[in-house]
Amino acid sequence: MRKPYPNRSAALTTAGGLLFTGLVDGSFAAYDDTSLEQLWEINVGAGFNAPPMTFEVGGKQYVAILTGLGRNAKAALINTPELREMRNQTMLFVFGL
């Protein structure tokens, strides 16, 4: 995955062979941790600055990530014309695995 801007979110891998990461363009994606083949992606419309995390409740695993760009991440968007109008809202997204 090649993007014209840095990843400010970090990556998370699971024991089940998944890699998750969020990007400043609002994309949150899952990859196979061996081949790096993209398995799933959603764009939530707000950039990611926080790392994803995983947890289990009642035997079901979830992955969660918080949107909202910090000052430095927002300033970097000025160099990426297609992301200049990116909304900066803070929301928690949780997905079941």
Contacts in CASP RR format, 6 or more apart in sequence:
PFRMAT RR
TARGET T0000
AUTHOR 0000-0000-0000
METHOD contacts of the structure
MODEL  1
MRKPYPNRSAALTTAGGLLFTGLVDGSFAAYDDTSLEQLWEINVGAGFNA
PPMTFEVGGKQYVAILTGLGRNAKAALINTPELREMRNQTMLFVFGL
1 29 0 8 1.000
1 31 0 8 1.000
1 36 0 8 1.000
1 38 0 8 1.000
3 23 0 8 1.000
3 25 0 8 1.000
4 80 0 8 1.000
5 23 0 8 1.000
5 24 0 8 1.000
5 25 0 8 1.000
5 76 0 8 1.000
5 77 0 8 1.000
5 79 0 8 1.000
5 80 0 8 1.000
5 83 0 8 1.000
6 24 0 8 1.000
6 76 0 8 1.000
7 21 0 8 1.000
7 22 0 8 1.000
7 23 0 8 1.000
7 24 0 8 1.000
8 23 0 8 1.000
8 24 0 8 1.000
8 48 0 8 1.000
8 49 0 8 1.000
8 69 0 8 1.000
8 72 0 8 1.000
8 73 0 8 1.000
8 76 0 8 1.000
9 21 0 8 1.000
9 22 0 8 1.000
9 23 0 8 1.000
9 24 0 8 1.000
9 48 0 8 1.000
9 49 0 8 1.000
9 50 0 8 1.000
9 51 0 8 1.000
9 52 0 8 1.000
9 65 0 8 1.000
10 21 0 8 1.000
10 51 0 8 1.000
10 52 0 8 1.000
11 19 0 8 1.000
11 20 0 8 1.000
11 21 0 8 1.000
11 51 0 8 1.000
11 52 0 8 1.000
12 19 0 8 1.000
12 20 0 8 1.000
12 21 0 8 1.000
12 51 0 8 1.000
12 52 0 8 1.000
12 53 0 8 1.000
12 54 0 8 1.000
12 63 0 8 1.000
13 19 0 8 1.000
13 20 0 8 1.000
13 33 0 8 1.000
14 20 0 8 1.000
14 33 0 8 1.000
14 54 0 8 1.000
14 61 0 8 1.000
14 63 0 8 1.000
14 97 0 8 1.000
16 33 0 8 1.000
17 32 0 8 1.000
17 33 0 8 1.000
17 34 0 8 1.000
18 30 0 8 1.000
18 31 0 8 1.000
18 32 0 8 1.000
18 33 0 8 1.000
18 39 0 8 1.000
18 97 0 8 1.000
19 30 0 8 1.000
19 31 0 8 1.000
19 32 0 8 1.000
19 33 0 8 1.000
19 36 0 8 1.000
20 28 0 8 1.000
20 29 0 8 1.000
20 30 0 8 1.000
20 31 0 8 1.000
20 52 0 8 1.000
20 54 0 8 1.000
20 63 0 8 1.000
20 65 0 8 1.000
21 28 0 8 1.000
21 29 0 8 1.000
21 31 0 8 1.000
21 52 0 8 1.000
22 28 0 8 1.000
22 29 0 8 1.000
22 47 0 8 1.000
22 48 0 8 1.000
22 52 0 8 1.000
22 65 0 8 1.000
23 29 0 8 1.000
23 47 0 8 1.000
23 48 0 8 1.000
24 47 0 8 1.000
24 48 0 8 1.000
24 49 0 8 1.000
24 69 0 8 1.000
24 73 0 8 1.000
24 76 0 8 1.000
24 77 0 8 1.000
24 83 0 8 1.000
24 86 0 8 1.000
25 43 0 8 1.000
25 47 0 8 1.000
25 82 0 8 1.000
25 83 0 8 1.000
25 86 0 8 1.000
26 43 0 8 1.000
26 44 0 8 1.000
26 45 0 8 1.000
26 46 0 8 1.000
26 47 0 8 1.000
26 48 0 8 1.000
26 67 0 8 1.000
26 86 0 8 1.000
27 41 0 8 1.000
27 42 0 8 1.000
27 43 0 8 1.000
28 41 0 8 1.000
28 42 0 8 1.000
28 43 0 8 1.000
28 44 0 8 1.000
28 48 0 8 1.000
28 52 0 8 1.000
28 65 0 8 1.000
28 93 0 8 1.000
29 38 0 8 1.000
29 39 0 8 1.000
29 40 0 8 1.000
29 41 0 8 1.000
29 42 0 8 1.000
30 38 0 8 1.000
30 39 0 8 1.000
30 40 0 8 1.000
30 41 0 8 1.000
31 37 0 8 1.000
31 38 0 8 1.000
31 39 0 8 1.000
32 39 0 8 1.000
44 67 0 8 1.000
44 91 0 8 1.000
44 93 0 8 1.000
45 67 0 8 1.000
45 86 0 8 1.000
45 87 0 8 1.000
46 67 0 8 1.000
46 68 0 8 1.000
46 69 0 8 1.000
46 86 0 8 1.000
46 87 0 8 1.000
46 88 0 8 1.000
46 89 0 8 1.000
46 91 0 8 1.000
47 67 0 8 1.000
47 68 0 8 1.000
47 69 0 8 1.000
47 73 0 8 1.000
47 86 0 8 1.000
47 88 0 8 1.000
48 65 0 8 1.000
48 66 0 8 1.000
48 67 0 8 1.000
48 68 0 8 1.000
48 69 0 8 1.000
49 66 0 8 1.000
49 67 0 8 1.000
49 68 0 8 1.000
49 69 0 8 1.000
49 70 0 8 1.000
49 73 0 8 1.000
50 65 0 8 1.000
50 66 0 8 1.000
50 67 0 8 1.000
50 68 0 8 1.000
51 65 0 8 1.000
52 63 0 8 1.000
52 64 0 8 1.000
52 65 0 8 1.000
53 63 0 8 1.000
53 64 0 8 1.000
53 65 0 8 1.000
54 61 0 8 1.000
54 62 0 8 1.000
54 63 0 8 1.000
54 64 0 8 1.000
54 97 0 8 1.000
55 61 0 8 1.000
55 62 0 8 1.000
55 64 0 8 1.000
56 62 0 8 1.000
60 96 0 8 1.000
60 97 0 8 1.000
61 96 0 8 1.000
61 97 0 8 1.000
62 94 0 8 1.000
62 95 0 8 1.000
62 96 0 8 1.000
62 97 0 8 1.000
63 94 0 8 1.000
63 95 0 8 1.000
63 96 0 8 1.000
63 97 0 8 1.000
64 92 0 8 1.000
64 93 0 8 1.000
64 94 0 8 1.000
64 95 0 8 1.000
65 92 0 8 1.000
65 93 0 8 1.000
66 90 0 8 1.000
66 91 0 8 1.000
66 92 0 8 1.000
66 93 0 8 1.000
67 89 0 8 1.000
67 90 0 8 1.000
67 91 0 8 1.000
67 92 0 8 1.000
67 93 0 8 1.000
68 88 0 8 1.000
68 89 0 8 1.000
68 90 0 8 1.000
68 91 0 8 1.000
69 77 0 8 1.000
69 86 0 8 1.000
69 88 0 8 1.000
70 88 0 8 1.000
74 88 0 8 1.000
77 83 0 8 1.000
77 84 0 8 1.000
77 86 0 8 1.000
78 84 0 8 1.000
END
